[in-house]
């Protein structure tokens, strides 16, 4: 059931975007001056239906043996009736882990239903505990407390929780230690993410990256940490624990310490295009054949052909390609 790409990387992880819409306008993902009131978001008939997503997930499972699915967006909770999809995916034999990436703002409303439907974990984005900075980052005047209530709702519902913090030099690097201290006390794993050049809209510059090495130094100076082994091959975060404890943090360092060599993730966009890299210029249409009566065997051949010809390693070649002008936006395919 293994499919290996041209660099011998297996397909293990399917990330499914269910919407290209979001109720935040974070400047590194969906800046408000571009994603404004006149932005042309996907029409309903362009989105994969829940039945189509389910069918593709079944084909991916049978074709490659994937065991993990992550629901992304946009903000996935902007998709109506999402718990219904979660329940459908949870019914697939062999799917052991269903997670979701979210900004957390709508979790007080949906966390319980998502857990009951079969969601196992949530990764919640929060870049600072400073209210003024957070409102500026999210572009919608949303308070930190709104996200913290979402985190509490997820915990109350029994969902596993990780927190993602995108670190930008001169923007929120002063919040590294306060965030680490806060979530250490809360008992949630915090992951720091180097600011990446995803898409074309965020005005990314290498000078804005606060690197992994500096993050480690900043935390280690206050709360000594030590590296620990990854949970599994292909884990994106480098893991560290506070010395003398089992409490941990992670650092996702696509810019300064690329992990392309073990990348086993594929991304399905909300309108049914398969992307084999977060930094891809184009996707492969699965919606077309799906809606033109392709059989499951046909879809399996298409997916196998796409993955077996994959040779993406953008982050390892970033200096050559960082000015590429047609990368897909992160808001379109999730993280």
Long-range contacts (C-beta under 8 A, 24 or more apart in sequence): 1-62, 1-63, 1-64, 1-65, 2-64, 2-65, 3-63, 3-64, 3-303, 3-304, 3-307, 3-308, 4-307, 4-308, 5-276, 5-307, 5-308, 5-309, 5-310, 5-311, 6-308, 6-309, 6-310, 6-311, 7-261, 7-310, 7-311, 7-313, 9-261, 9-262, 9-263, 9-264, 9-310, 10-64, 10-264, 11-60, 11-64, 11-66, 11-264, 11-266, 11-307, 12-64, 12-65, 12-66, 12-67, 12-68, 12-234, 12-264, 12-265, 13-66, 13-68, 13-70, 13-234, 13-264, 13-265, 13-266, 14-57, 14-60, 14-66, 14-68, 14-69, 14-70, 14-265, 14-266, 14-268, 15-69, 15-70, 15-71, 15-72, 15-265, 15-266, 15-267, 15-268, 15-333, 15-334, 15-335, 16-53, 16-57, 16-69, 16-70, 16-71, 16-72, 16-267, 16-268, 17-72, 17-73, 17-74, 17-76, 17-267, 17-268, 17-269, 17-270, 17-332, 17-333, 17-334, 18-47, 18-48, 18-53, 18-71, 18-72, 18-73, 18-74, 18-76, 18-79, 18-82, 18-85, 18-270, 19-47, 19-73, 19-74, 19-75, 19-76, 19-78, 19-79, 19-270, 20-73, 20-74, 20-269, 20-270, 20-271, 20-331, 20-332, 21-73, 21-74, 21-75, 21-78, 22-73, 22-74, 22-75, 22-78, 22-103, 22-331, 23-75, 23-78, 23-103, 23-105, 23-106, 23-140, 23-142, 24-75, 24-103, 24-105, 24-138, 24-139, 24-140, 24-142, 25-138, 25-139, 25-140, 26-125, 26-127, 26-137, 26-138, 26-139, 27-137, 27-139, 27-202, 28-166, 28-168, 28-195, 28-202, 28-204, 29-198, 29-199, 29-202, 29-329, 29-330, 29-331, 30-139, 30-201, 30-329, 30-331, 31-139, 31-201, 31-202, 32-139, 34-201, 35-201, 35-331, 42-270, 42-271, 46-270, 46-271, 47-270, 47-271, 48-268, 48-270, 48-271, 48-272, 48-287, 48-290, 50-81, 50-84, 50-85, 50-88, 52-272, 52-287, 52-290, 52-291, 53-85, 53-88, 53-89, 53-268, 54-85, 54-88, 54-89, 54-92, 55-290, 55-296, 55-299, 56-268, 56-272, 56-286, 56-290, 56-299, 57-89, 57-92, 57-95, 58-92, 58-296, 59-296, 59-299, 59-300, 59-303, 60-266, 60-303, 61-92, 61-93, 61-94, 61-95, 62-296, 62-300, 63-300, 63-303, 63-304, 64-303, 64-307, 65-94, 66-95, 67-94, 67-95, 67-96, 67-97, 68-95, 68-96, 68-97, 68-98, 68-99, 69-95, 69-97, 69-98, 69-99, 70-98, 70-99, 70-100, 70-101, 70-334, 71-98, 71-99, 71-100, 71-101, 71-119, 72-100, 72-101, 72-267, 72-333, 72-334, 72-335, 73-101, 73-102, 73-270, 73-331, 73-334, 74-270, 74-331, 74-332, 74-334, 75-102, 75-103, 75-105, 75-106, 76-100, 76-101, 76-102, 77-102, 77-105, 77-106, 77-107, 77-109, 77-110, 78-106, 82-110, 82-114, 83-110, 83-113, 83-114, 83-116, 83-117, 83-119, 84-117, 86-114, 86-117, 86-118, 86-119, 87-117, 87-118, 89-118, 90-117, 90-118, 90-119, 91-118, 97-121, 99-123, 99-160, 101-125, 101-164, 101-334, 101-335, 102-150, 103-138, 103-147, 103-150, 104-146, 104-147, 104-150, 104-151, 104-154, 105-142, 105-146, 105-147, 105-150, 106-150, 107-149, 107-150, 107-151, 107-153, 107-154, 108-149, 108-150, 108-153, 111-150, 111-153, 111-154, 111-156, 111-157, 111-159, 112-153, 112-156, 112-157, 114-157, 114-159, 115-157, 115-158, 115-159, 119-159, 120-159, 120-160, 121-159, 121-160, 121-161, 121-162, 122-154, 122-159, 122-160, 122-161, 122-162, 123-161, 123-162, 123-163, 123-164, 123-191, 124-150, 124-151, 124-154, 124-161, 124-162, 124-163, 124-164, 125-163, 125-164, 125-165, 125-166, 126-151, 126-163, 126-164, 126-165, 126-179, 127-165, 127-166, 127-167, 127-172, 127-175, 128-165, 128-172, 128-175, 128-179, 129-175, 129-178, 129-179, 129-182, 130-172, 130-175, 133-171, 133-172, 133-175, 137-171, 137-172, 151-186, 151-188, 161-188, 161-189, 162-188, 162-189, 162-190, 162-191, 162-250, 163-188, 163-189, 163-190, 163-191, 164-191, 164-193, 164-252, 164-335, 165-190, 165-191, 165-192, 165-193, 166-193, 166-195, 167-192, 167-193, 167-194, 167-195, 167-210, 167-215, 168-195, 168-208, 168-209, 168-210, 169-195, 169-207, 169-208, 169-209, 169-210, 170-208, 171-208, 173-210, 173-214, 173-218, 176-210, 176-215, 176-218, 176-219, 177-218, 177-219, 177-222, 177-223, 180-219, 180-222, 180-223, 180-249, 181-222, 181-223, 184-223, 184-242, 184-247, 187-247, 189-248, 189-249, 189-250, 190-249, 190-250, 191-237, 191-249, 191-250, 191-251, 191-252, 192-249, 192-250, 192-251, 192-252, 193-251, 193-252, 193-254, 194-251, 194-252, 194-253, 194-254, 194-255, 194-256, 195-255, 196-254, 196-255, 196-278, 197-255, 197-279, 197-318, 197-322, 197-327, 198-278, 198-279, 198-327, 198-329, 198-330, 199-327, 199-328, 199-329, 199-330, 199-331, 199-332, 200-325, 200-326, 200-327, 200-329, 201-329, 204-322, 206-255, 206-322, 209-255, 209-256, 211-253, 211-255, 211-256, 212-238, 212-251, 212-253, 212-256, 212-257, 213-256, 215-251, 216-240, 216-251, 219-249, 225-249, 233-262, 233-264, 234-259, 234-262, 234-263, 234-264, 234-265, 254-278, 254-315, 255-315, 255-318, 258-313, 258-315, 258-316, 258-318, 259-315, 260-312, 260-313, 260-314, 260-315, 260-316, 261-313, 261-316, 263-312, 263-313, 266-307, 267-333, 267-334, 268-333, 269-328, 269-332, 269-333, 270-332, 274-303, 274-306, 275-328, 275-333, 276-306, 276-307, 276-310, 276-312, 277-310, 277-312, 277-314, 278-314, 278-330, 278-333, 278-335, 279-312, 279-314, 279-315, 279-321, 279-324, 279-327, 280-312, 280-314, 280-327, 280-328, 281-324, 281-326, 281-327, 281-328, 282-326, 282-328, 283-328, 283-333
